[in-house]
């Protein structure tokens, strides 16, 4: 991959031949991001000069591609989702590194059979499509580490793996973490062995905040979507298992962040939660309110903190993500005067979102800020949004990640008498006889009809003013063929290329993958608020006592109601019996 100016060759798209059976160890550079193995950098021409960036490149990322764009004389051509390729690295070992066993800051990788011993972090991976299988992470072998000068092992982290903060897709399967995570008397809920994890010893210890799994939670600006999943995970003699890591908390008291509150994880077999059934994991931070405590079997984990949720407790449970746009003046300040990326600036709540029903009406919901990403459980009675300044005159939903068989109902209270135009809009689209680019929603007579629709209807309760619609994930470049449809994971993409719905799928696990461009837009015809015309002026009715259950039933979960008399019978949000 040397000089290539004038050649039909693009290094960033090149695929490997074989990368197998390699070892790296005893690295001397102590920067904590340094990898014993490093895959990244960028080789490119700028003004006729060949340049190499050995670090993290934002403009010339590695993009392995199945389609050779250069063969058609278009070396700079875009590699579409269905053309993506992965570089495979197999049977690899790293040991004795004060940094990372393997670091990849650019490009899609499959890491198959990797061992890391006596390292600060086994793998650091930044990519919206990274698969790890058969990992053995031994954060400390518990053999003395001989270090130069006055260096000590307890100044080196003992971390297993960190989930990144945004726009990622990671799947880890059949992997073991051994002697990882700091040993603390306060965090002995999973293992009480006196040798678990790593402690304060000079020669075999680790830093006090070391963890098996970590989450980056310093940002209000860059937030997770539905992007991380595991299966067949084994913890062997580990200390702290989970940690919501905001680096600022090491030296000051900080408020929780958007990224901290919506952290999530799909544990496909329950090997992480210990339930041994498919599980959903959410943030356990106190100011998430009752957003993640969706039933009375939710288990609180003090390590993260996290909440563990049994997926089989409801027939349509899954995780979903949306980003909302409703107040441009506020959104435009994100990353500047409000809602920063680790800066000490405020990110005030503009409102709250909670699950529908009386079970969730008394507690605080999840704060919604100007950087309005939301991740939560779908498949229930729906999400209810209440903004401090009133009902939004226009609200747009984008970067949607919702699986087709797990309905996301969304409700907002409006002034009685409001009328609506609701549309689903494709990106990069021109309507023709084969494909349509926009769908206008139709009003129906009940919330049940909305739930069972294709995702192109809404219900407005003329008595209470409650608007309810269904949010689905559409294809990026069309919404109809030409008639509107609810895409599934078996539907083909436009002109038969790839899939209608993006996904990352490995090891029997599928993660939905958002598309840039398409949106769902709700426009409300109401009198604007004088002080801020992004909102309706007239107050809405109080929905505190809005009951999602039928007569004689009470809500016991975000997706379930049961009778109040014996014998107890229950019904789920989809109408099926428990």
N, C-alpha and C positions, 0 to 999 in steps of 0.2 A: 504494500500500500504506500508506495512512494510517489514521486512526481507523476501526475496524471493529466496535466493541462493539455487539452486538445484531444484526449482519448475519450472514447465512449465508455466511461467507467466512473462510478460514484462510490467512494469508499464507505460512506455511511450506510449504503444499502447492501454491501457485500455480505454473503453468507459464509460461515466457517466450513472447513472440510471436516476435521475431527479435533475436538478439544477433550482429551480423555487421559486420565491417569497422571495428573500433574500434582506437584507438591510445592508449597511455599511456606517458609518459616523464618523465625529469628529476624524479623524486620526491625530496623533501627530507628525509623522515623516515628516520633511519639505523638504526632497530631492524632486526635482520637477518631478522625474520619479516614485515616490512612488504611488502605487495604493491602493485605498480603498479596491477594489477587485484586487487580483493578480492571474493570471493563467500563470504558467511557472515553472521554476526550473527543476531539474532533479534528479531522484532517481536511482542509479546505483551501481554496484559492480566494484571495481577496486582492483586487486590483492587480491580478497577474502574479501575485506572490504566494507561494505555498506556505501555509501556516498550520501549526498544530497547537491546539489547546489541550493540555494534559488533564485539565480539571473538568468541572461541570459546564457544559456548553448549552446555552439556551437557543442559539440560532442554527446550530448544525448538529442536532441530535442524531444518534445512530438509529436508522429506520430500516431494519432488515425487511426485505420485500420479495415476495414470490415472483413478481413481475419485473423483468429487467427493462426499466424505463429507457435505459441508454440504447438498447437494441433498436428502439423505434426513433432514436435521435432526440429523446426528451429526457435527458439525465436529471433534470430538475422536476420531473413530473411527480404528482402527488400519489402516494401509495395508499390506496383505499383500504378500508377495514377488512374486506374479504381477501385482500392481497397480502396481509401482514404475515410475516414469517418470524420464527423464533430461533435464536442461536442456542444450541444445546451444549452444556458442559457436564461431563460425566466423570464419576470416580475421582474426586478431587479432595485433597487434604490441605489444611492450613493449621499451623500451630505456632505458639510463642510469638504473639503479636500484641503490642500495647494498643493497637487499633482494631481494625475489622478483619475478619477472616477473608471475606470476599465482598468487594464494594462495586456496585454497578449503578452509576448515576445517569445512564443513557442506554436505551435499547432494550428490546424484549428478550428475556432469557428464560430458559428452562434449566434449572440447576438440579441434576439428578444424581444423587449419591454424593453428598458433601459432608466432610468431617471438619470440625473446628475444635481445637484443644488449646486451653490456656490463652484465650483471646479476650479482648474487651467486649466484642460483639461478634456474633457468628457471621451474620450477613447484613449488609445494608443495601436495599434494593429500591430504586425509584423508577417505577414504570407502570403504565396502565395495562399490565399484562405480564405478570412475573410468577412463574410456577416453581415451587420447591418441593421435591419429593425425596424421601429417604435421607433426611438430614440428621446427623448426630452432632449436637452442640454440647461439648463438655467445657463449660466456662472455666472451670478449674479442675485439673486432674488431681489436685490435692498433693501433688509433688512440689517441693520447693522450687520457686522460680528464681533463677540466678539473674540478677539485674545489675547494670553498671552503676558505679558511684554510690550515691545515697538513695537511689530509686527503690521504691517499695511496691510490692504487689497490691497492697491495699489502696494505692493511688490509681489503679487501673480498674475500669468497670468490669463487671461480671454479668453482662447482659446476654440474653438469648436472641431475641428478635424484636425490632421496633416497627410497628405499623407507621406508615408515613401519614401526612396530614390531609392531602387532597389529591383528587384526580389520579387515583391509583387503582389497581386491581391485583391483589395478591392471594394466592391459594397455596397452602402448605399441607402436605399429606404425609402420613406414615413417618413421623419424625419424633426424635427423642431429645429431651433437654435434661442434662445431667449436671449436678453441682452448680446450677445457675441461681442467681438471685441472692440478695443479702440476707444473712441469718439474723433475725431479731426476735426477742421474746414477745414483742407485740404482734408479730405476724407469724404465728405458729399454728394457724388454723388447719393447715393441710398436712403438715409434717412437723413432728416434735424432736426429730433426731438431733443430737448435739453436734453432728457433723454436716447437717444439711446446708446446701448452698455454699456461700463463702462469707467469712467473718472479717474480723479486724486484724488478723495476723499479718505481720510484715511480709512473710514469704509466700503465703498461699491465700491471702485475703483479697478483698475487693472493696470498691467504693460503697458507702452505705446505702445509696439509692439504687443499687443494681437490682435488676428484675429479670424474670424469664421473658415476659412479654411487656413491652412498653408502648405507650401511645403519645404522640406529640400533641400537646394541648395548650401551646402558648399563644395561639392565634385566634383572633376574632374575624380575620379576613379570609383565611384559607381553611376550609372546613371539610371534614370527611363526607363522602357519599356512602353508598352501599358498596364496599370495596375490599372487604377482607373476610377470608373464610379458612377453616381448617377441618381436618378429619384425621382420626387415628393419631392423636398426640399423646405422648407419654412423658410424664414428669418423674425424674428419678433423683431423689435426695436433693430437692430444690428448696431454696429459701423463698424470698418474696416472688410471687408468681405474676403479679400484674402491677402496673404503675401508670397512672395518668400524669405524664411528665410535663410540667411547665417549668422551664429552666429558671425563670425568674423567682420561683418559690424557694430556691436555695438561699437567697439573700434578702427576701422581703416578703411581706404578706400581699398576695395578689387575689383579685377577684377571679371567679371562674370565667371561662371563655366559651364562645360559640363552639369551637373545636372540641373543647372538653365535654360540653353538655350533650353533644350528639354523637359521641364515639359509639361505635357499634361493631358487631362481629357475628358472623354466622358459624356456629359450631355444629358441623353437619352430623356428627354422631354423638355429641354430648361427652366426648372424651376430655374436653377442657373444663366444662362445668361439673363433671362427675355425675350428671343425670343419666348418661348412657342412652339418651334419646336426643334427636335433633334439638338444638337449643339456639336461642337468640340472646345476645349479650348487649347490654346498653350501659351507658354511663351511670355511675352511682353517686355523682356529685349532688349535694343537698339541694341546690337551687334548680335541679331539673324538675322539682315538684313531684307530681305523681305521674309524670309522663311515661316512665319505664315500669312503674309498679302496676301492671295491667291486670293482675289477679292475685289471689291470696297465697299462691304457691311460688311467687317470685322470691328468689334467695338473694340476700345482700352479701356481697363479697367486700370485706374491709380492705383488701390489698390495693385494689385499683384506685378508688372503690368502683365496683361494678354491680349491675343487677343481672342475675341469671334467670332466663325465662324458658319454660318448656314449650317448644313449638307444637307438639301434638295435643296440647290442651285446647286447641281450637282448630277447626278444619281448614281455615284459610289464612293462617298466621304466616307472616313473612315481614321483611324489612322493606321500607320504601323511602325514597328521597325526592324532594322537590326544592327548587329555589324560587322564591317569590319576589316580584318587583311591583311595588304599589305606591311608593313615594319617592320620586326621582330626586327631589332636593336632598333627601336623607341618604339615598343610595350613593349619590355622587360624592359624598363626604367620606365614604369608606376608604380606609388606607391613608387618609389625610388627617382630618380633625377628629374623626371617630373611628372605632373598630379597626385597630391596627394589627400588624403582624408581630406581636411581641413588644410593641412600644407601650409605654405607660400612658395610654389615652383611654378615655371612657368609651364604652360601647353600650349605651343605655337601651333598655327594653322599650320598644315601640308598641308592644302588646304581648299577648300570650296565646299559645295554642295548647289545646288539651283534647283528650278523647271525648266523644259524645256520650252523654248520659249523666244521671244524677250521682253515680259512683265517683265521678271525677269533678263534680261541680264545686265542692267545698275547698279543695286544695288548689295551690298555685299550679298553673300549667308551665309549659316550657317557654322561657323568654324568647321572643322574636325581636331581633335587632335589625338595624339597617342592612346588615349582611345576612339576608334572611334565608339561610339554608335550614331545612328541617329534615331530620331522619327519625323515623319511628316505626312502630308496628302498624301494619295495614291488615286488612281482612276483618276489621271490626265494624262498629257502628259508624265510624268515621272520625275525622278530625274537625275540630271547631276552632276557628280563628276569631279573636277579638282584639282589635287594635285600639290604642288609647284615644286616638283622635276621632274615631268613628269608623263606619263602614267605608271601605275603599271604593272610589268611583271607577277605578280600573285596577285590576290585579292580573298579573301575568305569571304563569308557572312555566319554568324551563328546567333544563338538565334533569328531566324526569327519569327516575328509575323505579318502576313498578312492574312486577311480574303479572302476566295477563290473567292468572287464575287466583290472584289475591287482591280483591277490589280495594281501591282507595276512594272512599267517599269524603267529600270536603264540604263543610258548611260554614256560612257566614250569615249573621243577622243583618238585615237591611230595613230601612223604613218601609212600613206597609205602603203599598202602592207603587213601589219601585218596579221598573221594567228593565229587561236585560237583553244584551246580545252577547252570546258566548260562542267562541270559535276555537277550533283546533287548526293550527297553521303549520304547514310543512316549510322546510328551508330549501333553497336552491332548486326551486320547483316551478314548472310551467304547466298549467292544466292542459290536457289534450284528451283524446278519445280513450286513452288507456289509463291515465293517472290523474287524480284530482289533488289540489294543493290546499284546499280549505274546506272545513265542514262547519256549518252553522248548527248549533244545538237546538233541539226541539223541547218544548215544555211537556211534561207528563204529569200524571195525577198523583203519584206517590213516590216516596223515597225508595220503596222496593223496586219500582220500575226503573229508577235510576241505577240501582245496584245491578240489576239483571240486564242492563242495556249494553250496547257495544262501547259505550263511553261517549255518546253524542246527545245526551238528554240532560235536563235539569228539572228540579221541582222547586216551586216557590210557594210556601205556605202563606196564603193571603191573610190569615188571621194573626200569625206570629211574626211574619216577615223573615222566616228562615229560608235561605237559599241553600240547596244541596245539589251537587253535581259530582260526577265521577271523573277522576283523573286517571288516564291510561298512558302508557308509553307508546307513542306512534313511531312509525318509521321516520327516518330523518328527512327524506326527500319526497314523500308523498303521504297522504292520509287516506286515499281511496284508490280502488283498482277497476273502474273509477269510483264505484260506490264505497262509502266509508266502511271500514272493517276494524275489528279488534285483532291486532297482530298477535300471533303466537310465535314460539321459537322455531317452529317448523316452516314458517312462511318465508318465501324467497324475497330478496330485495328487488329493487327496480331493474327491469329488463333481465331478471333472473340472476343477477349478480349478487352473490353473498346472501345475507339474511336481512329480513325486514327489521329485526331487532338486534342490535349489537349485544354481545355478551362476551364474557371471558369464562371459559369452561375447561377444567382439567380435573382428573382424578375423581370423576363422578360428581363434581360440584359445579354449579352454574351461578355466576354473578351477573346480574343485569348491568349493562354499561350504557351510560347516558350518551346522548347525541347533542352536539352543539347546533343550535339554530331553530328547531321546532319548538312551539310553545302552545299553551292553552291560555286564552285571554278572556276575562270576564269584564264586560263594560256595563256599568249600571247607570241608568238615567235617573239621577236624583239631584236635588238642589245642592250645589257645592257649598262647603263650609267657607265662610268669609276669610278666616285666618289661614286656611290651607285648602285650596281647591282640589287636593288629592282625595278628600274625604267628603262624605255626605253630611249635610248640615243637620238634618233631623235625627234625633236620638232613636236608637233601636230598643226593642223590648228586651227585658232581662231573660236570658235563657238558662238561668241557674237551675230551675226545676224542670227543664225539658227532659221528658222521660222517653227513653228508647224502648222500654219494655211494654208489653201488653198488660191489660188488667189482670191483677192477681199475681204478677211477676215482679221481681226486683233484680236489679243489675248486680252481678257478682264478678264480672270481668269486662274488659273492654269489648268483648265479642260474645257475651253470654248473659242470658237472663234465666232465673229459676223461679218456680212458684214459691209463694210465702207460706203455703200450707202443706201438710203431709197428705199423701206421699209427694215428695219433691220431684218435679219434672223440670227439665231445662231445655232451652232452645238457643241455638247460636244465631249470630247476626245474619247468616245466609238462609235462615229458616229451617235448617236441619235440627233434628232432635239430638240432645246430648245423651 
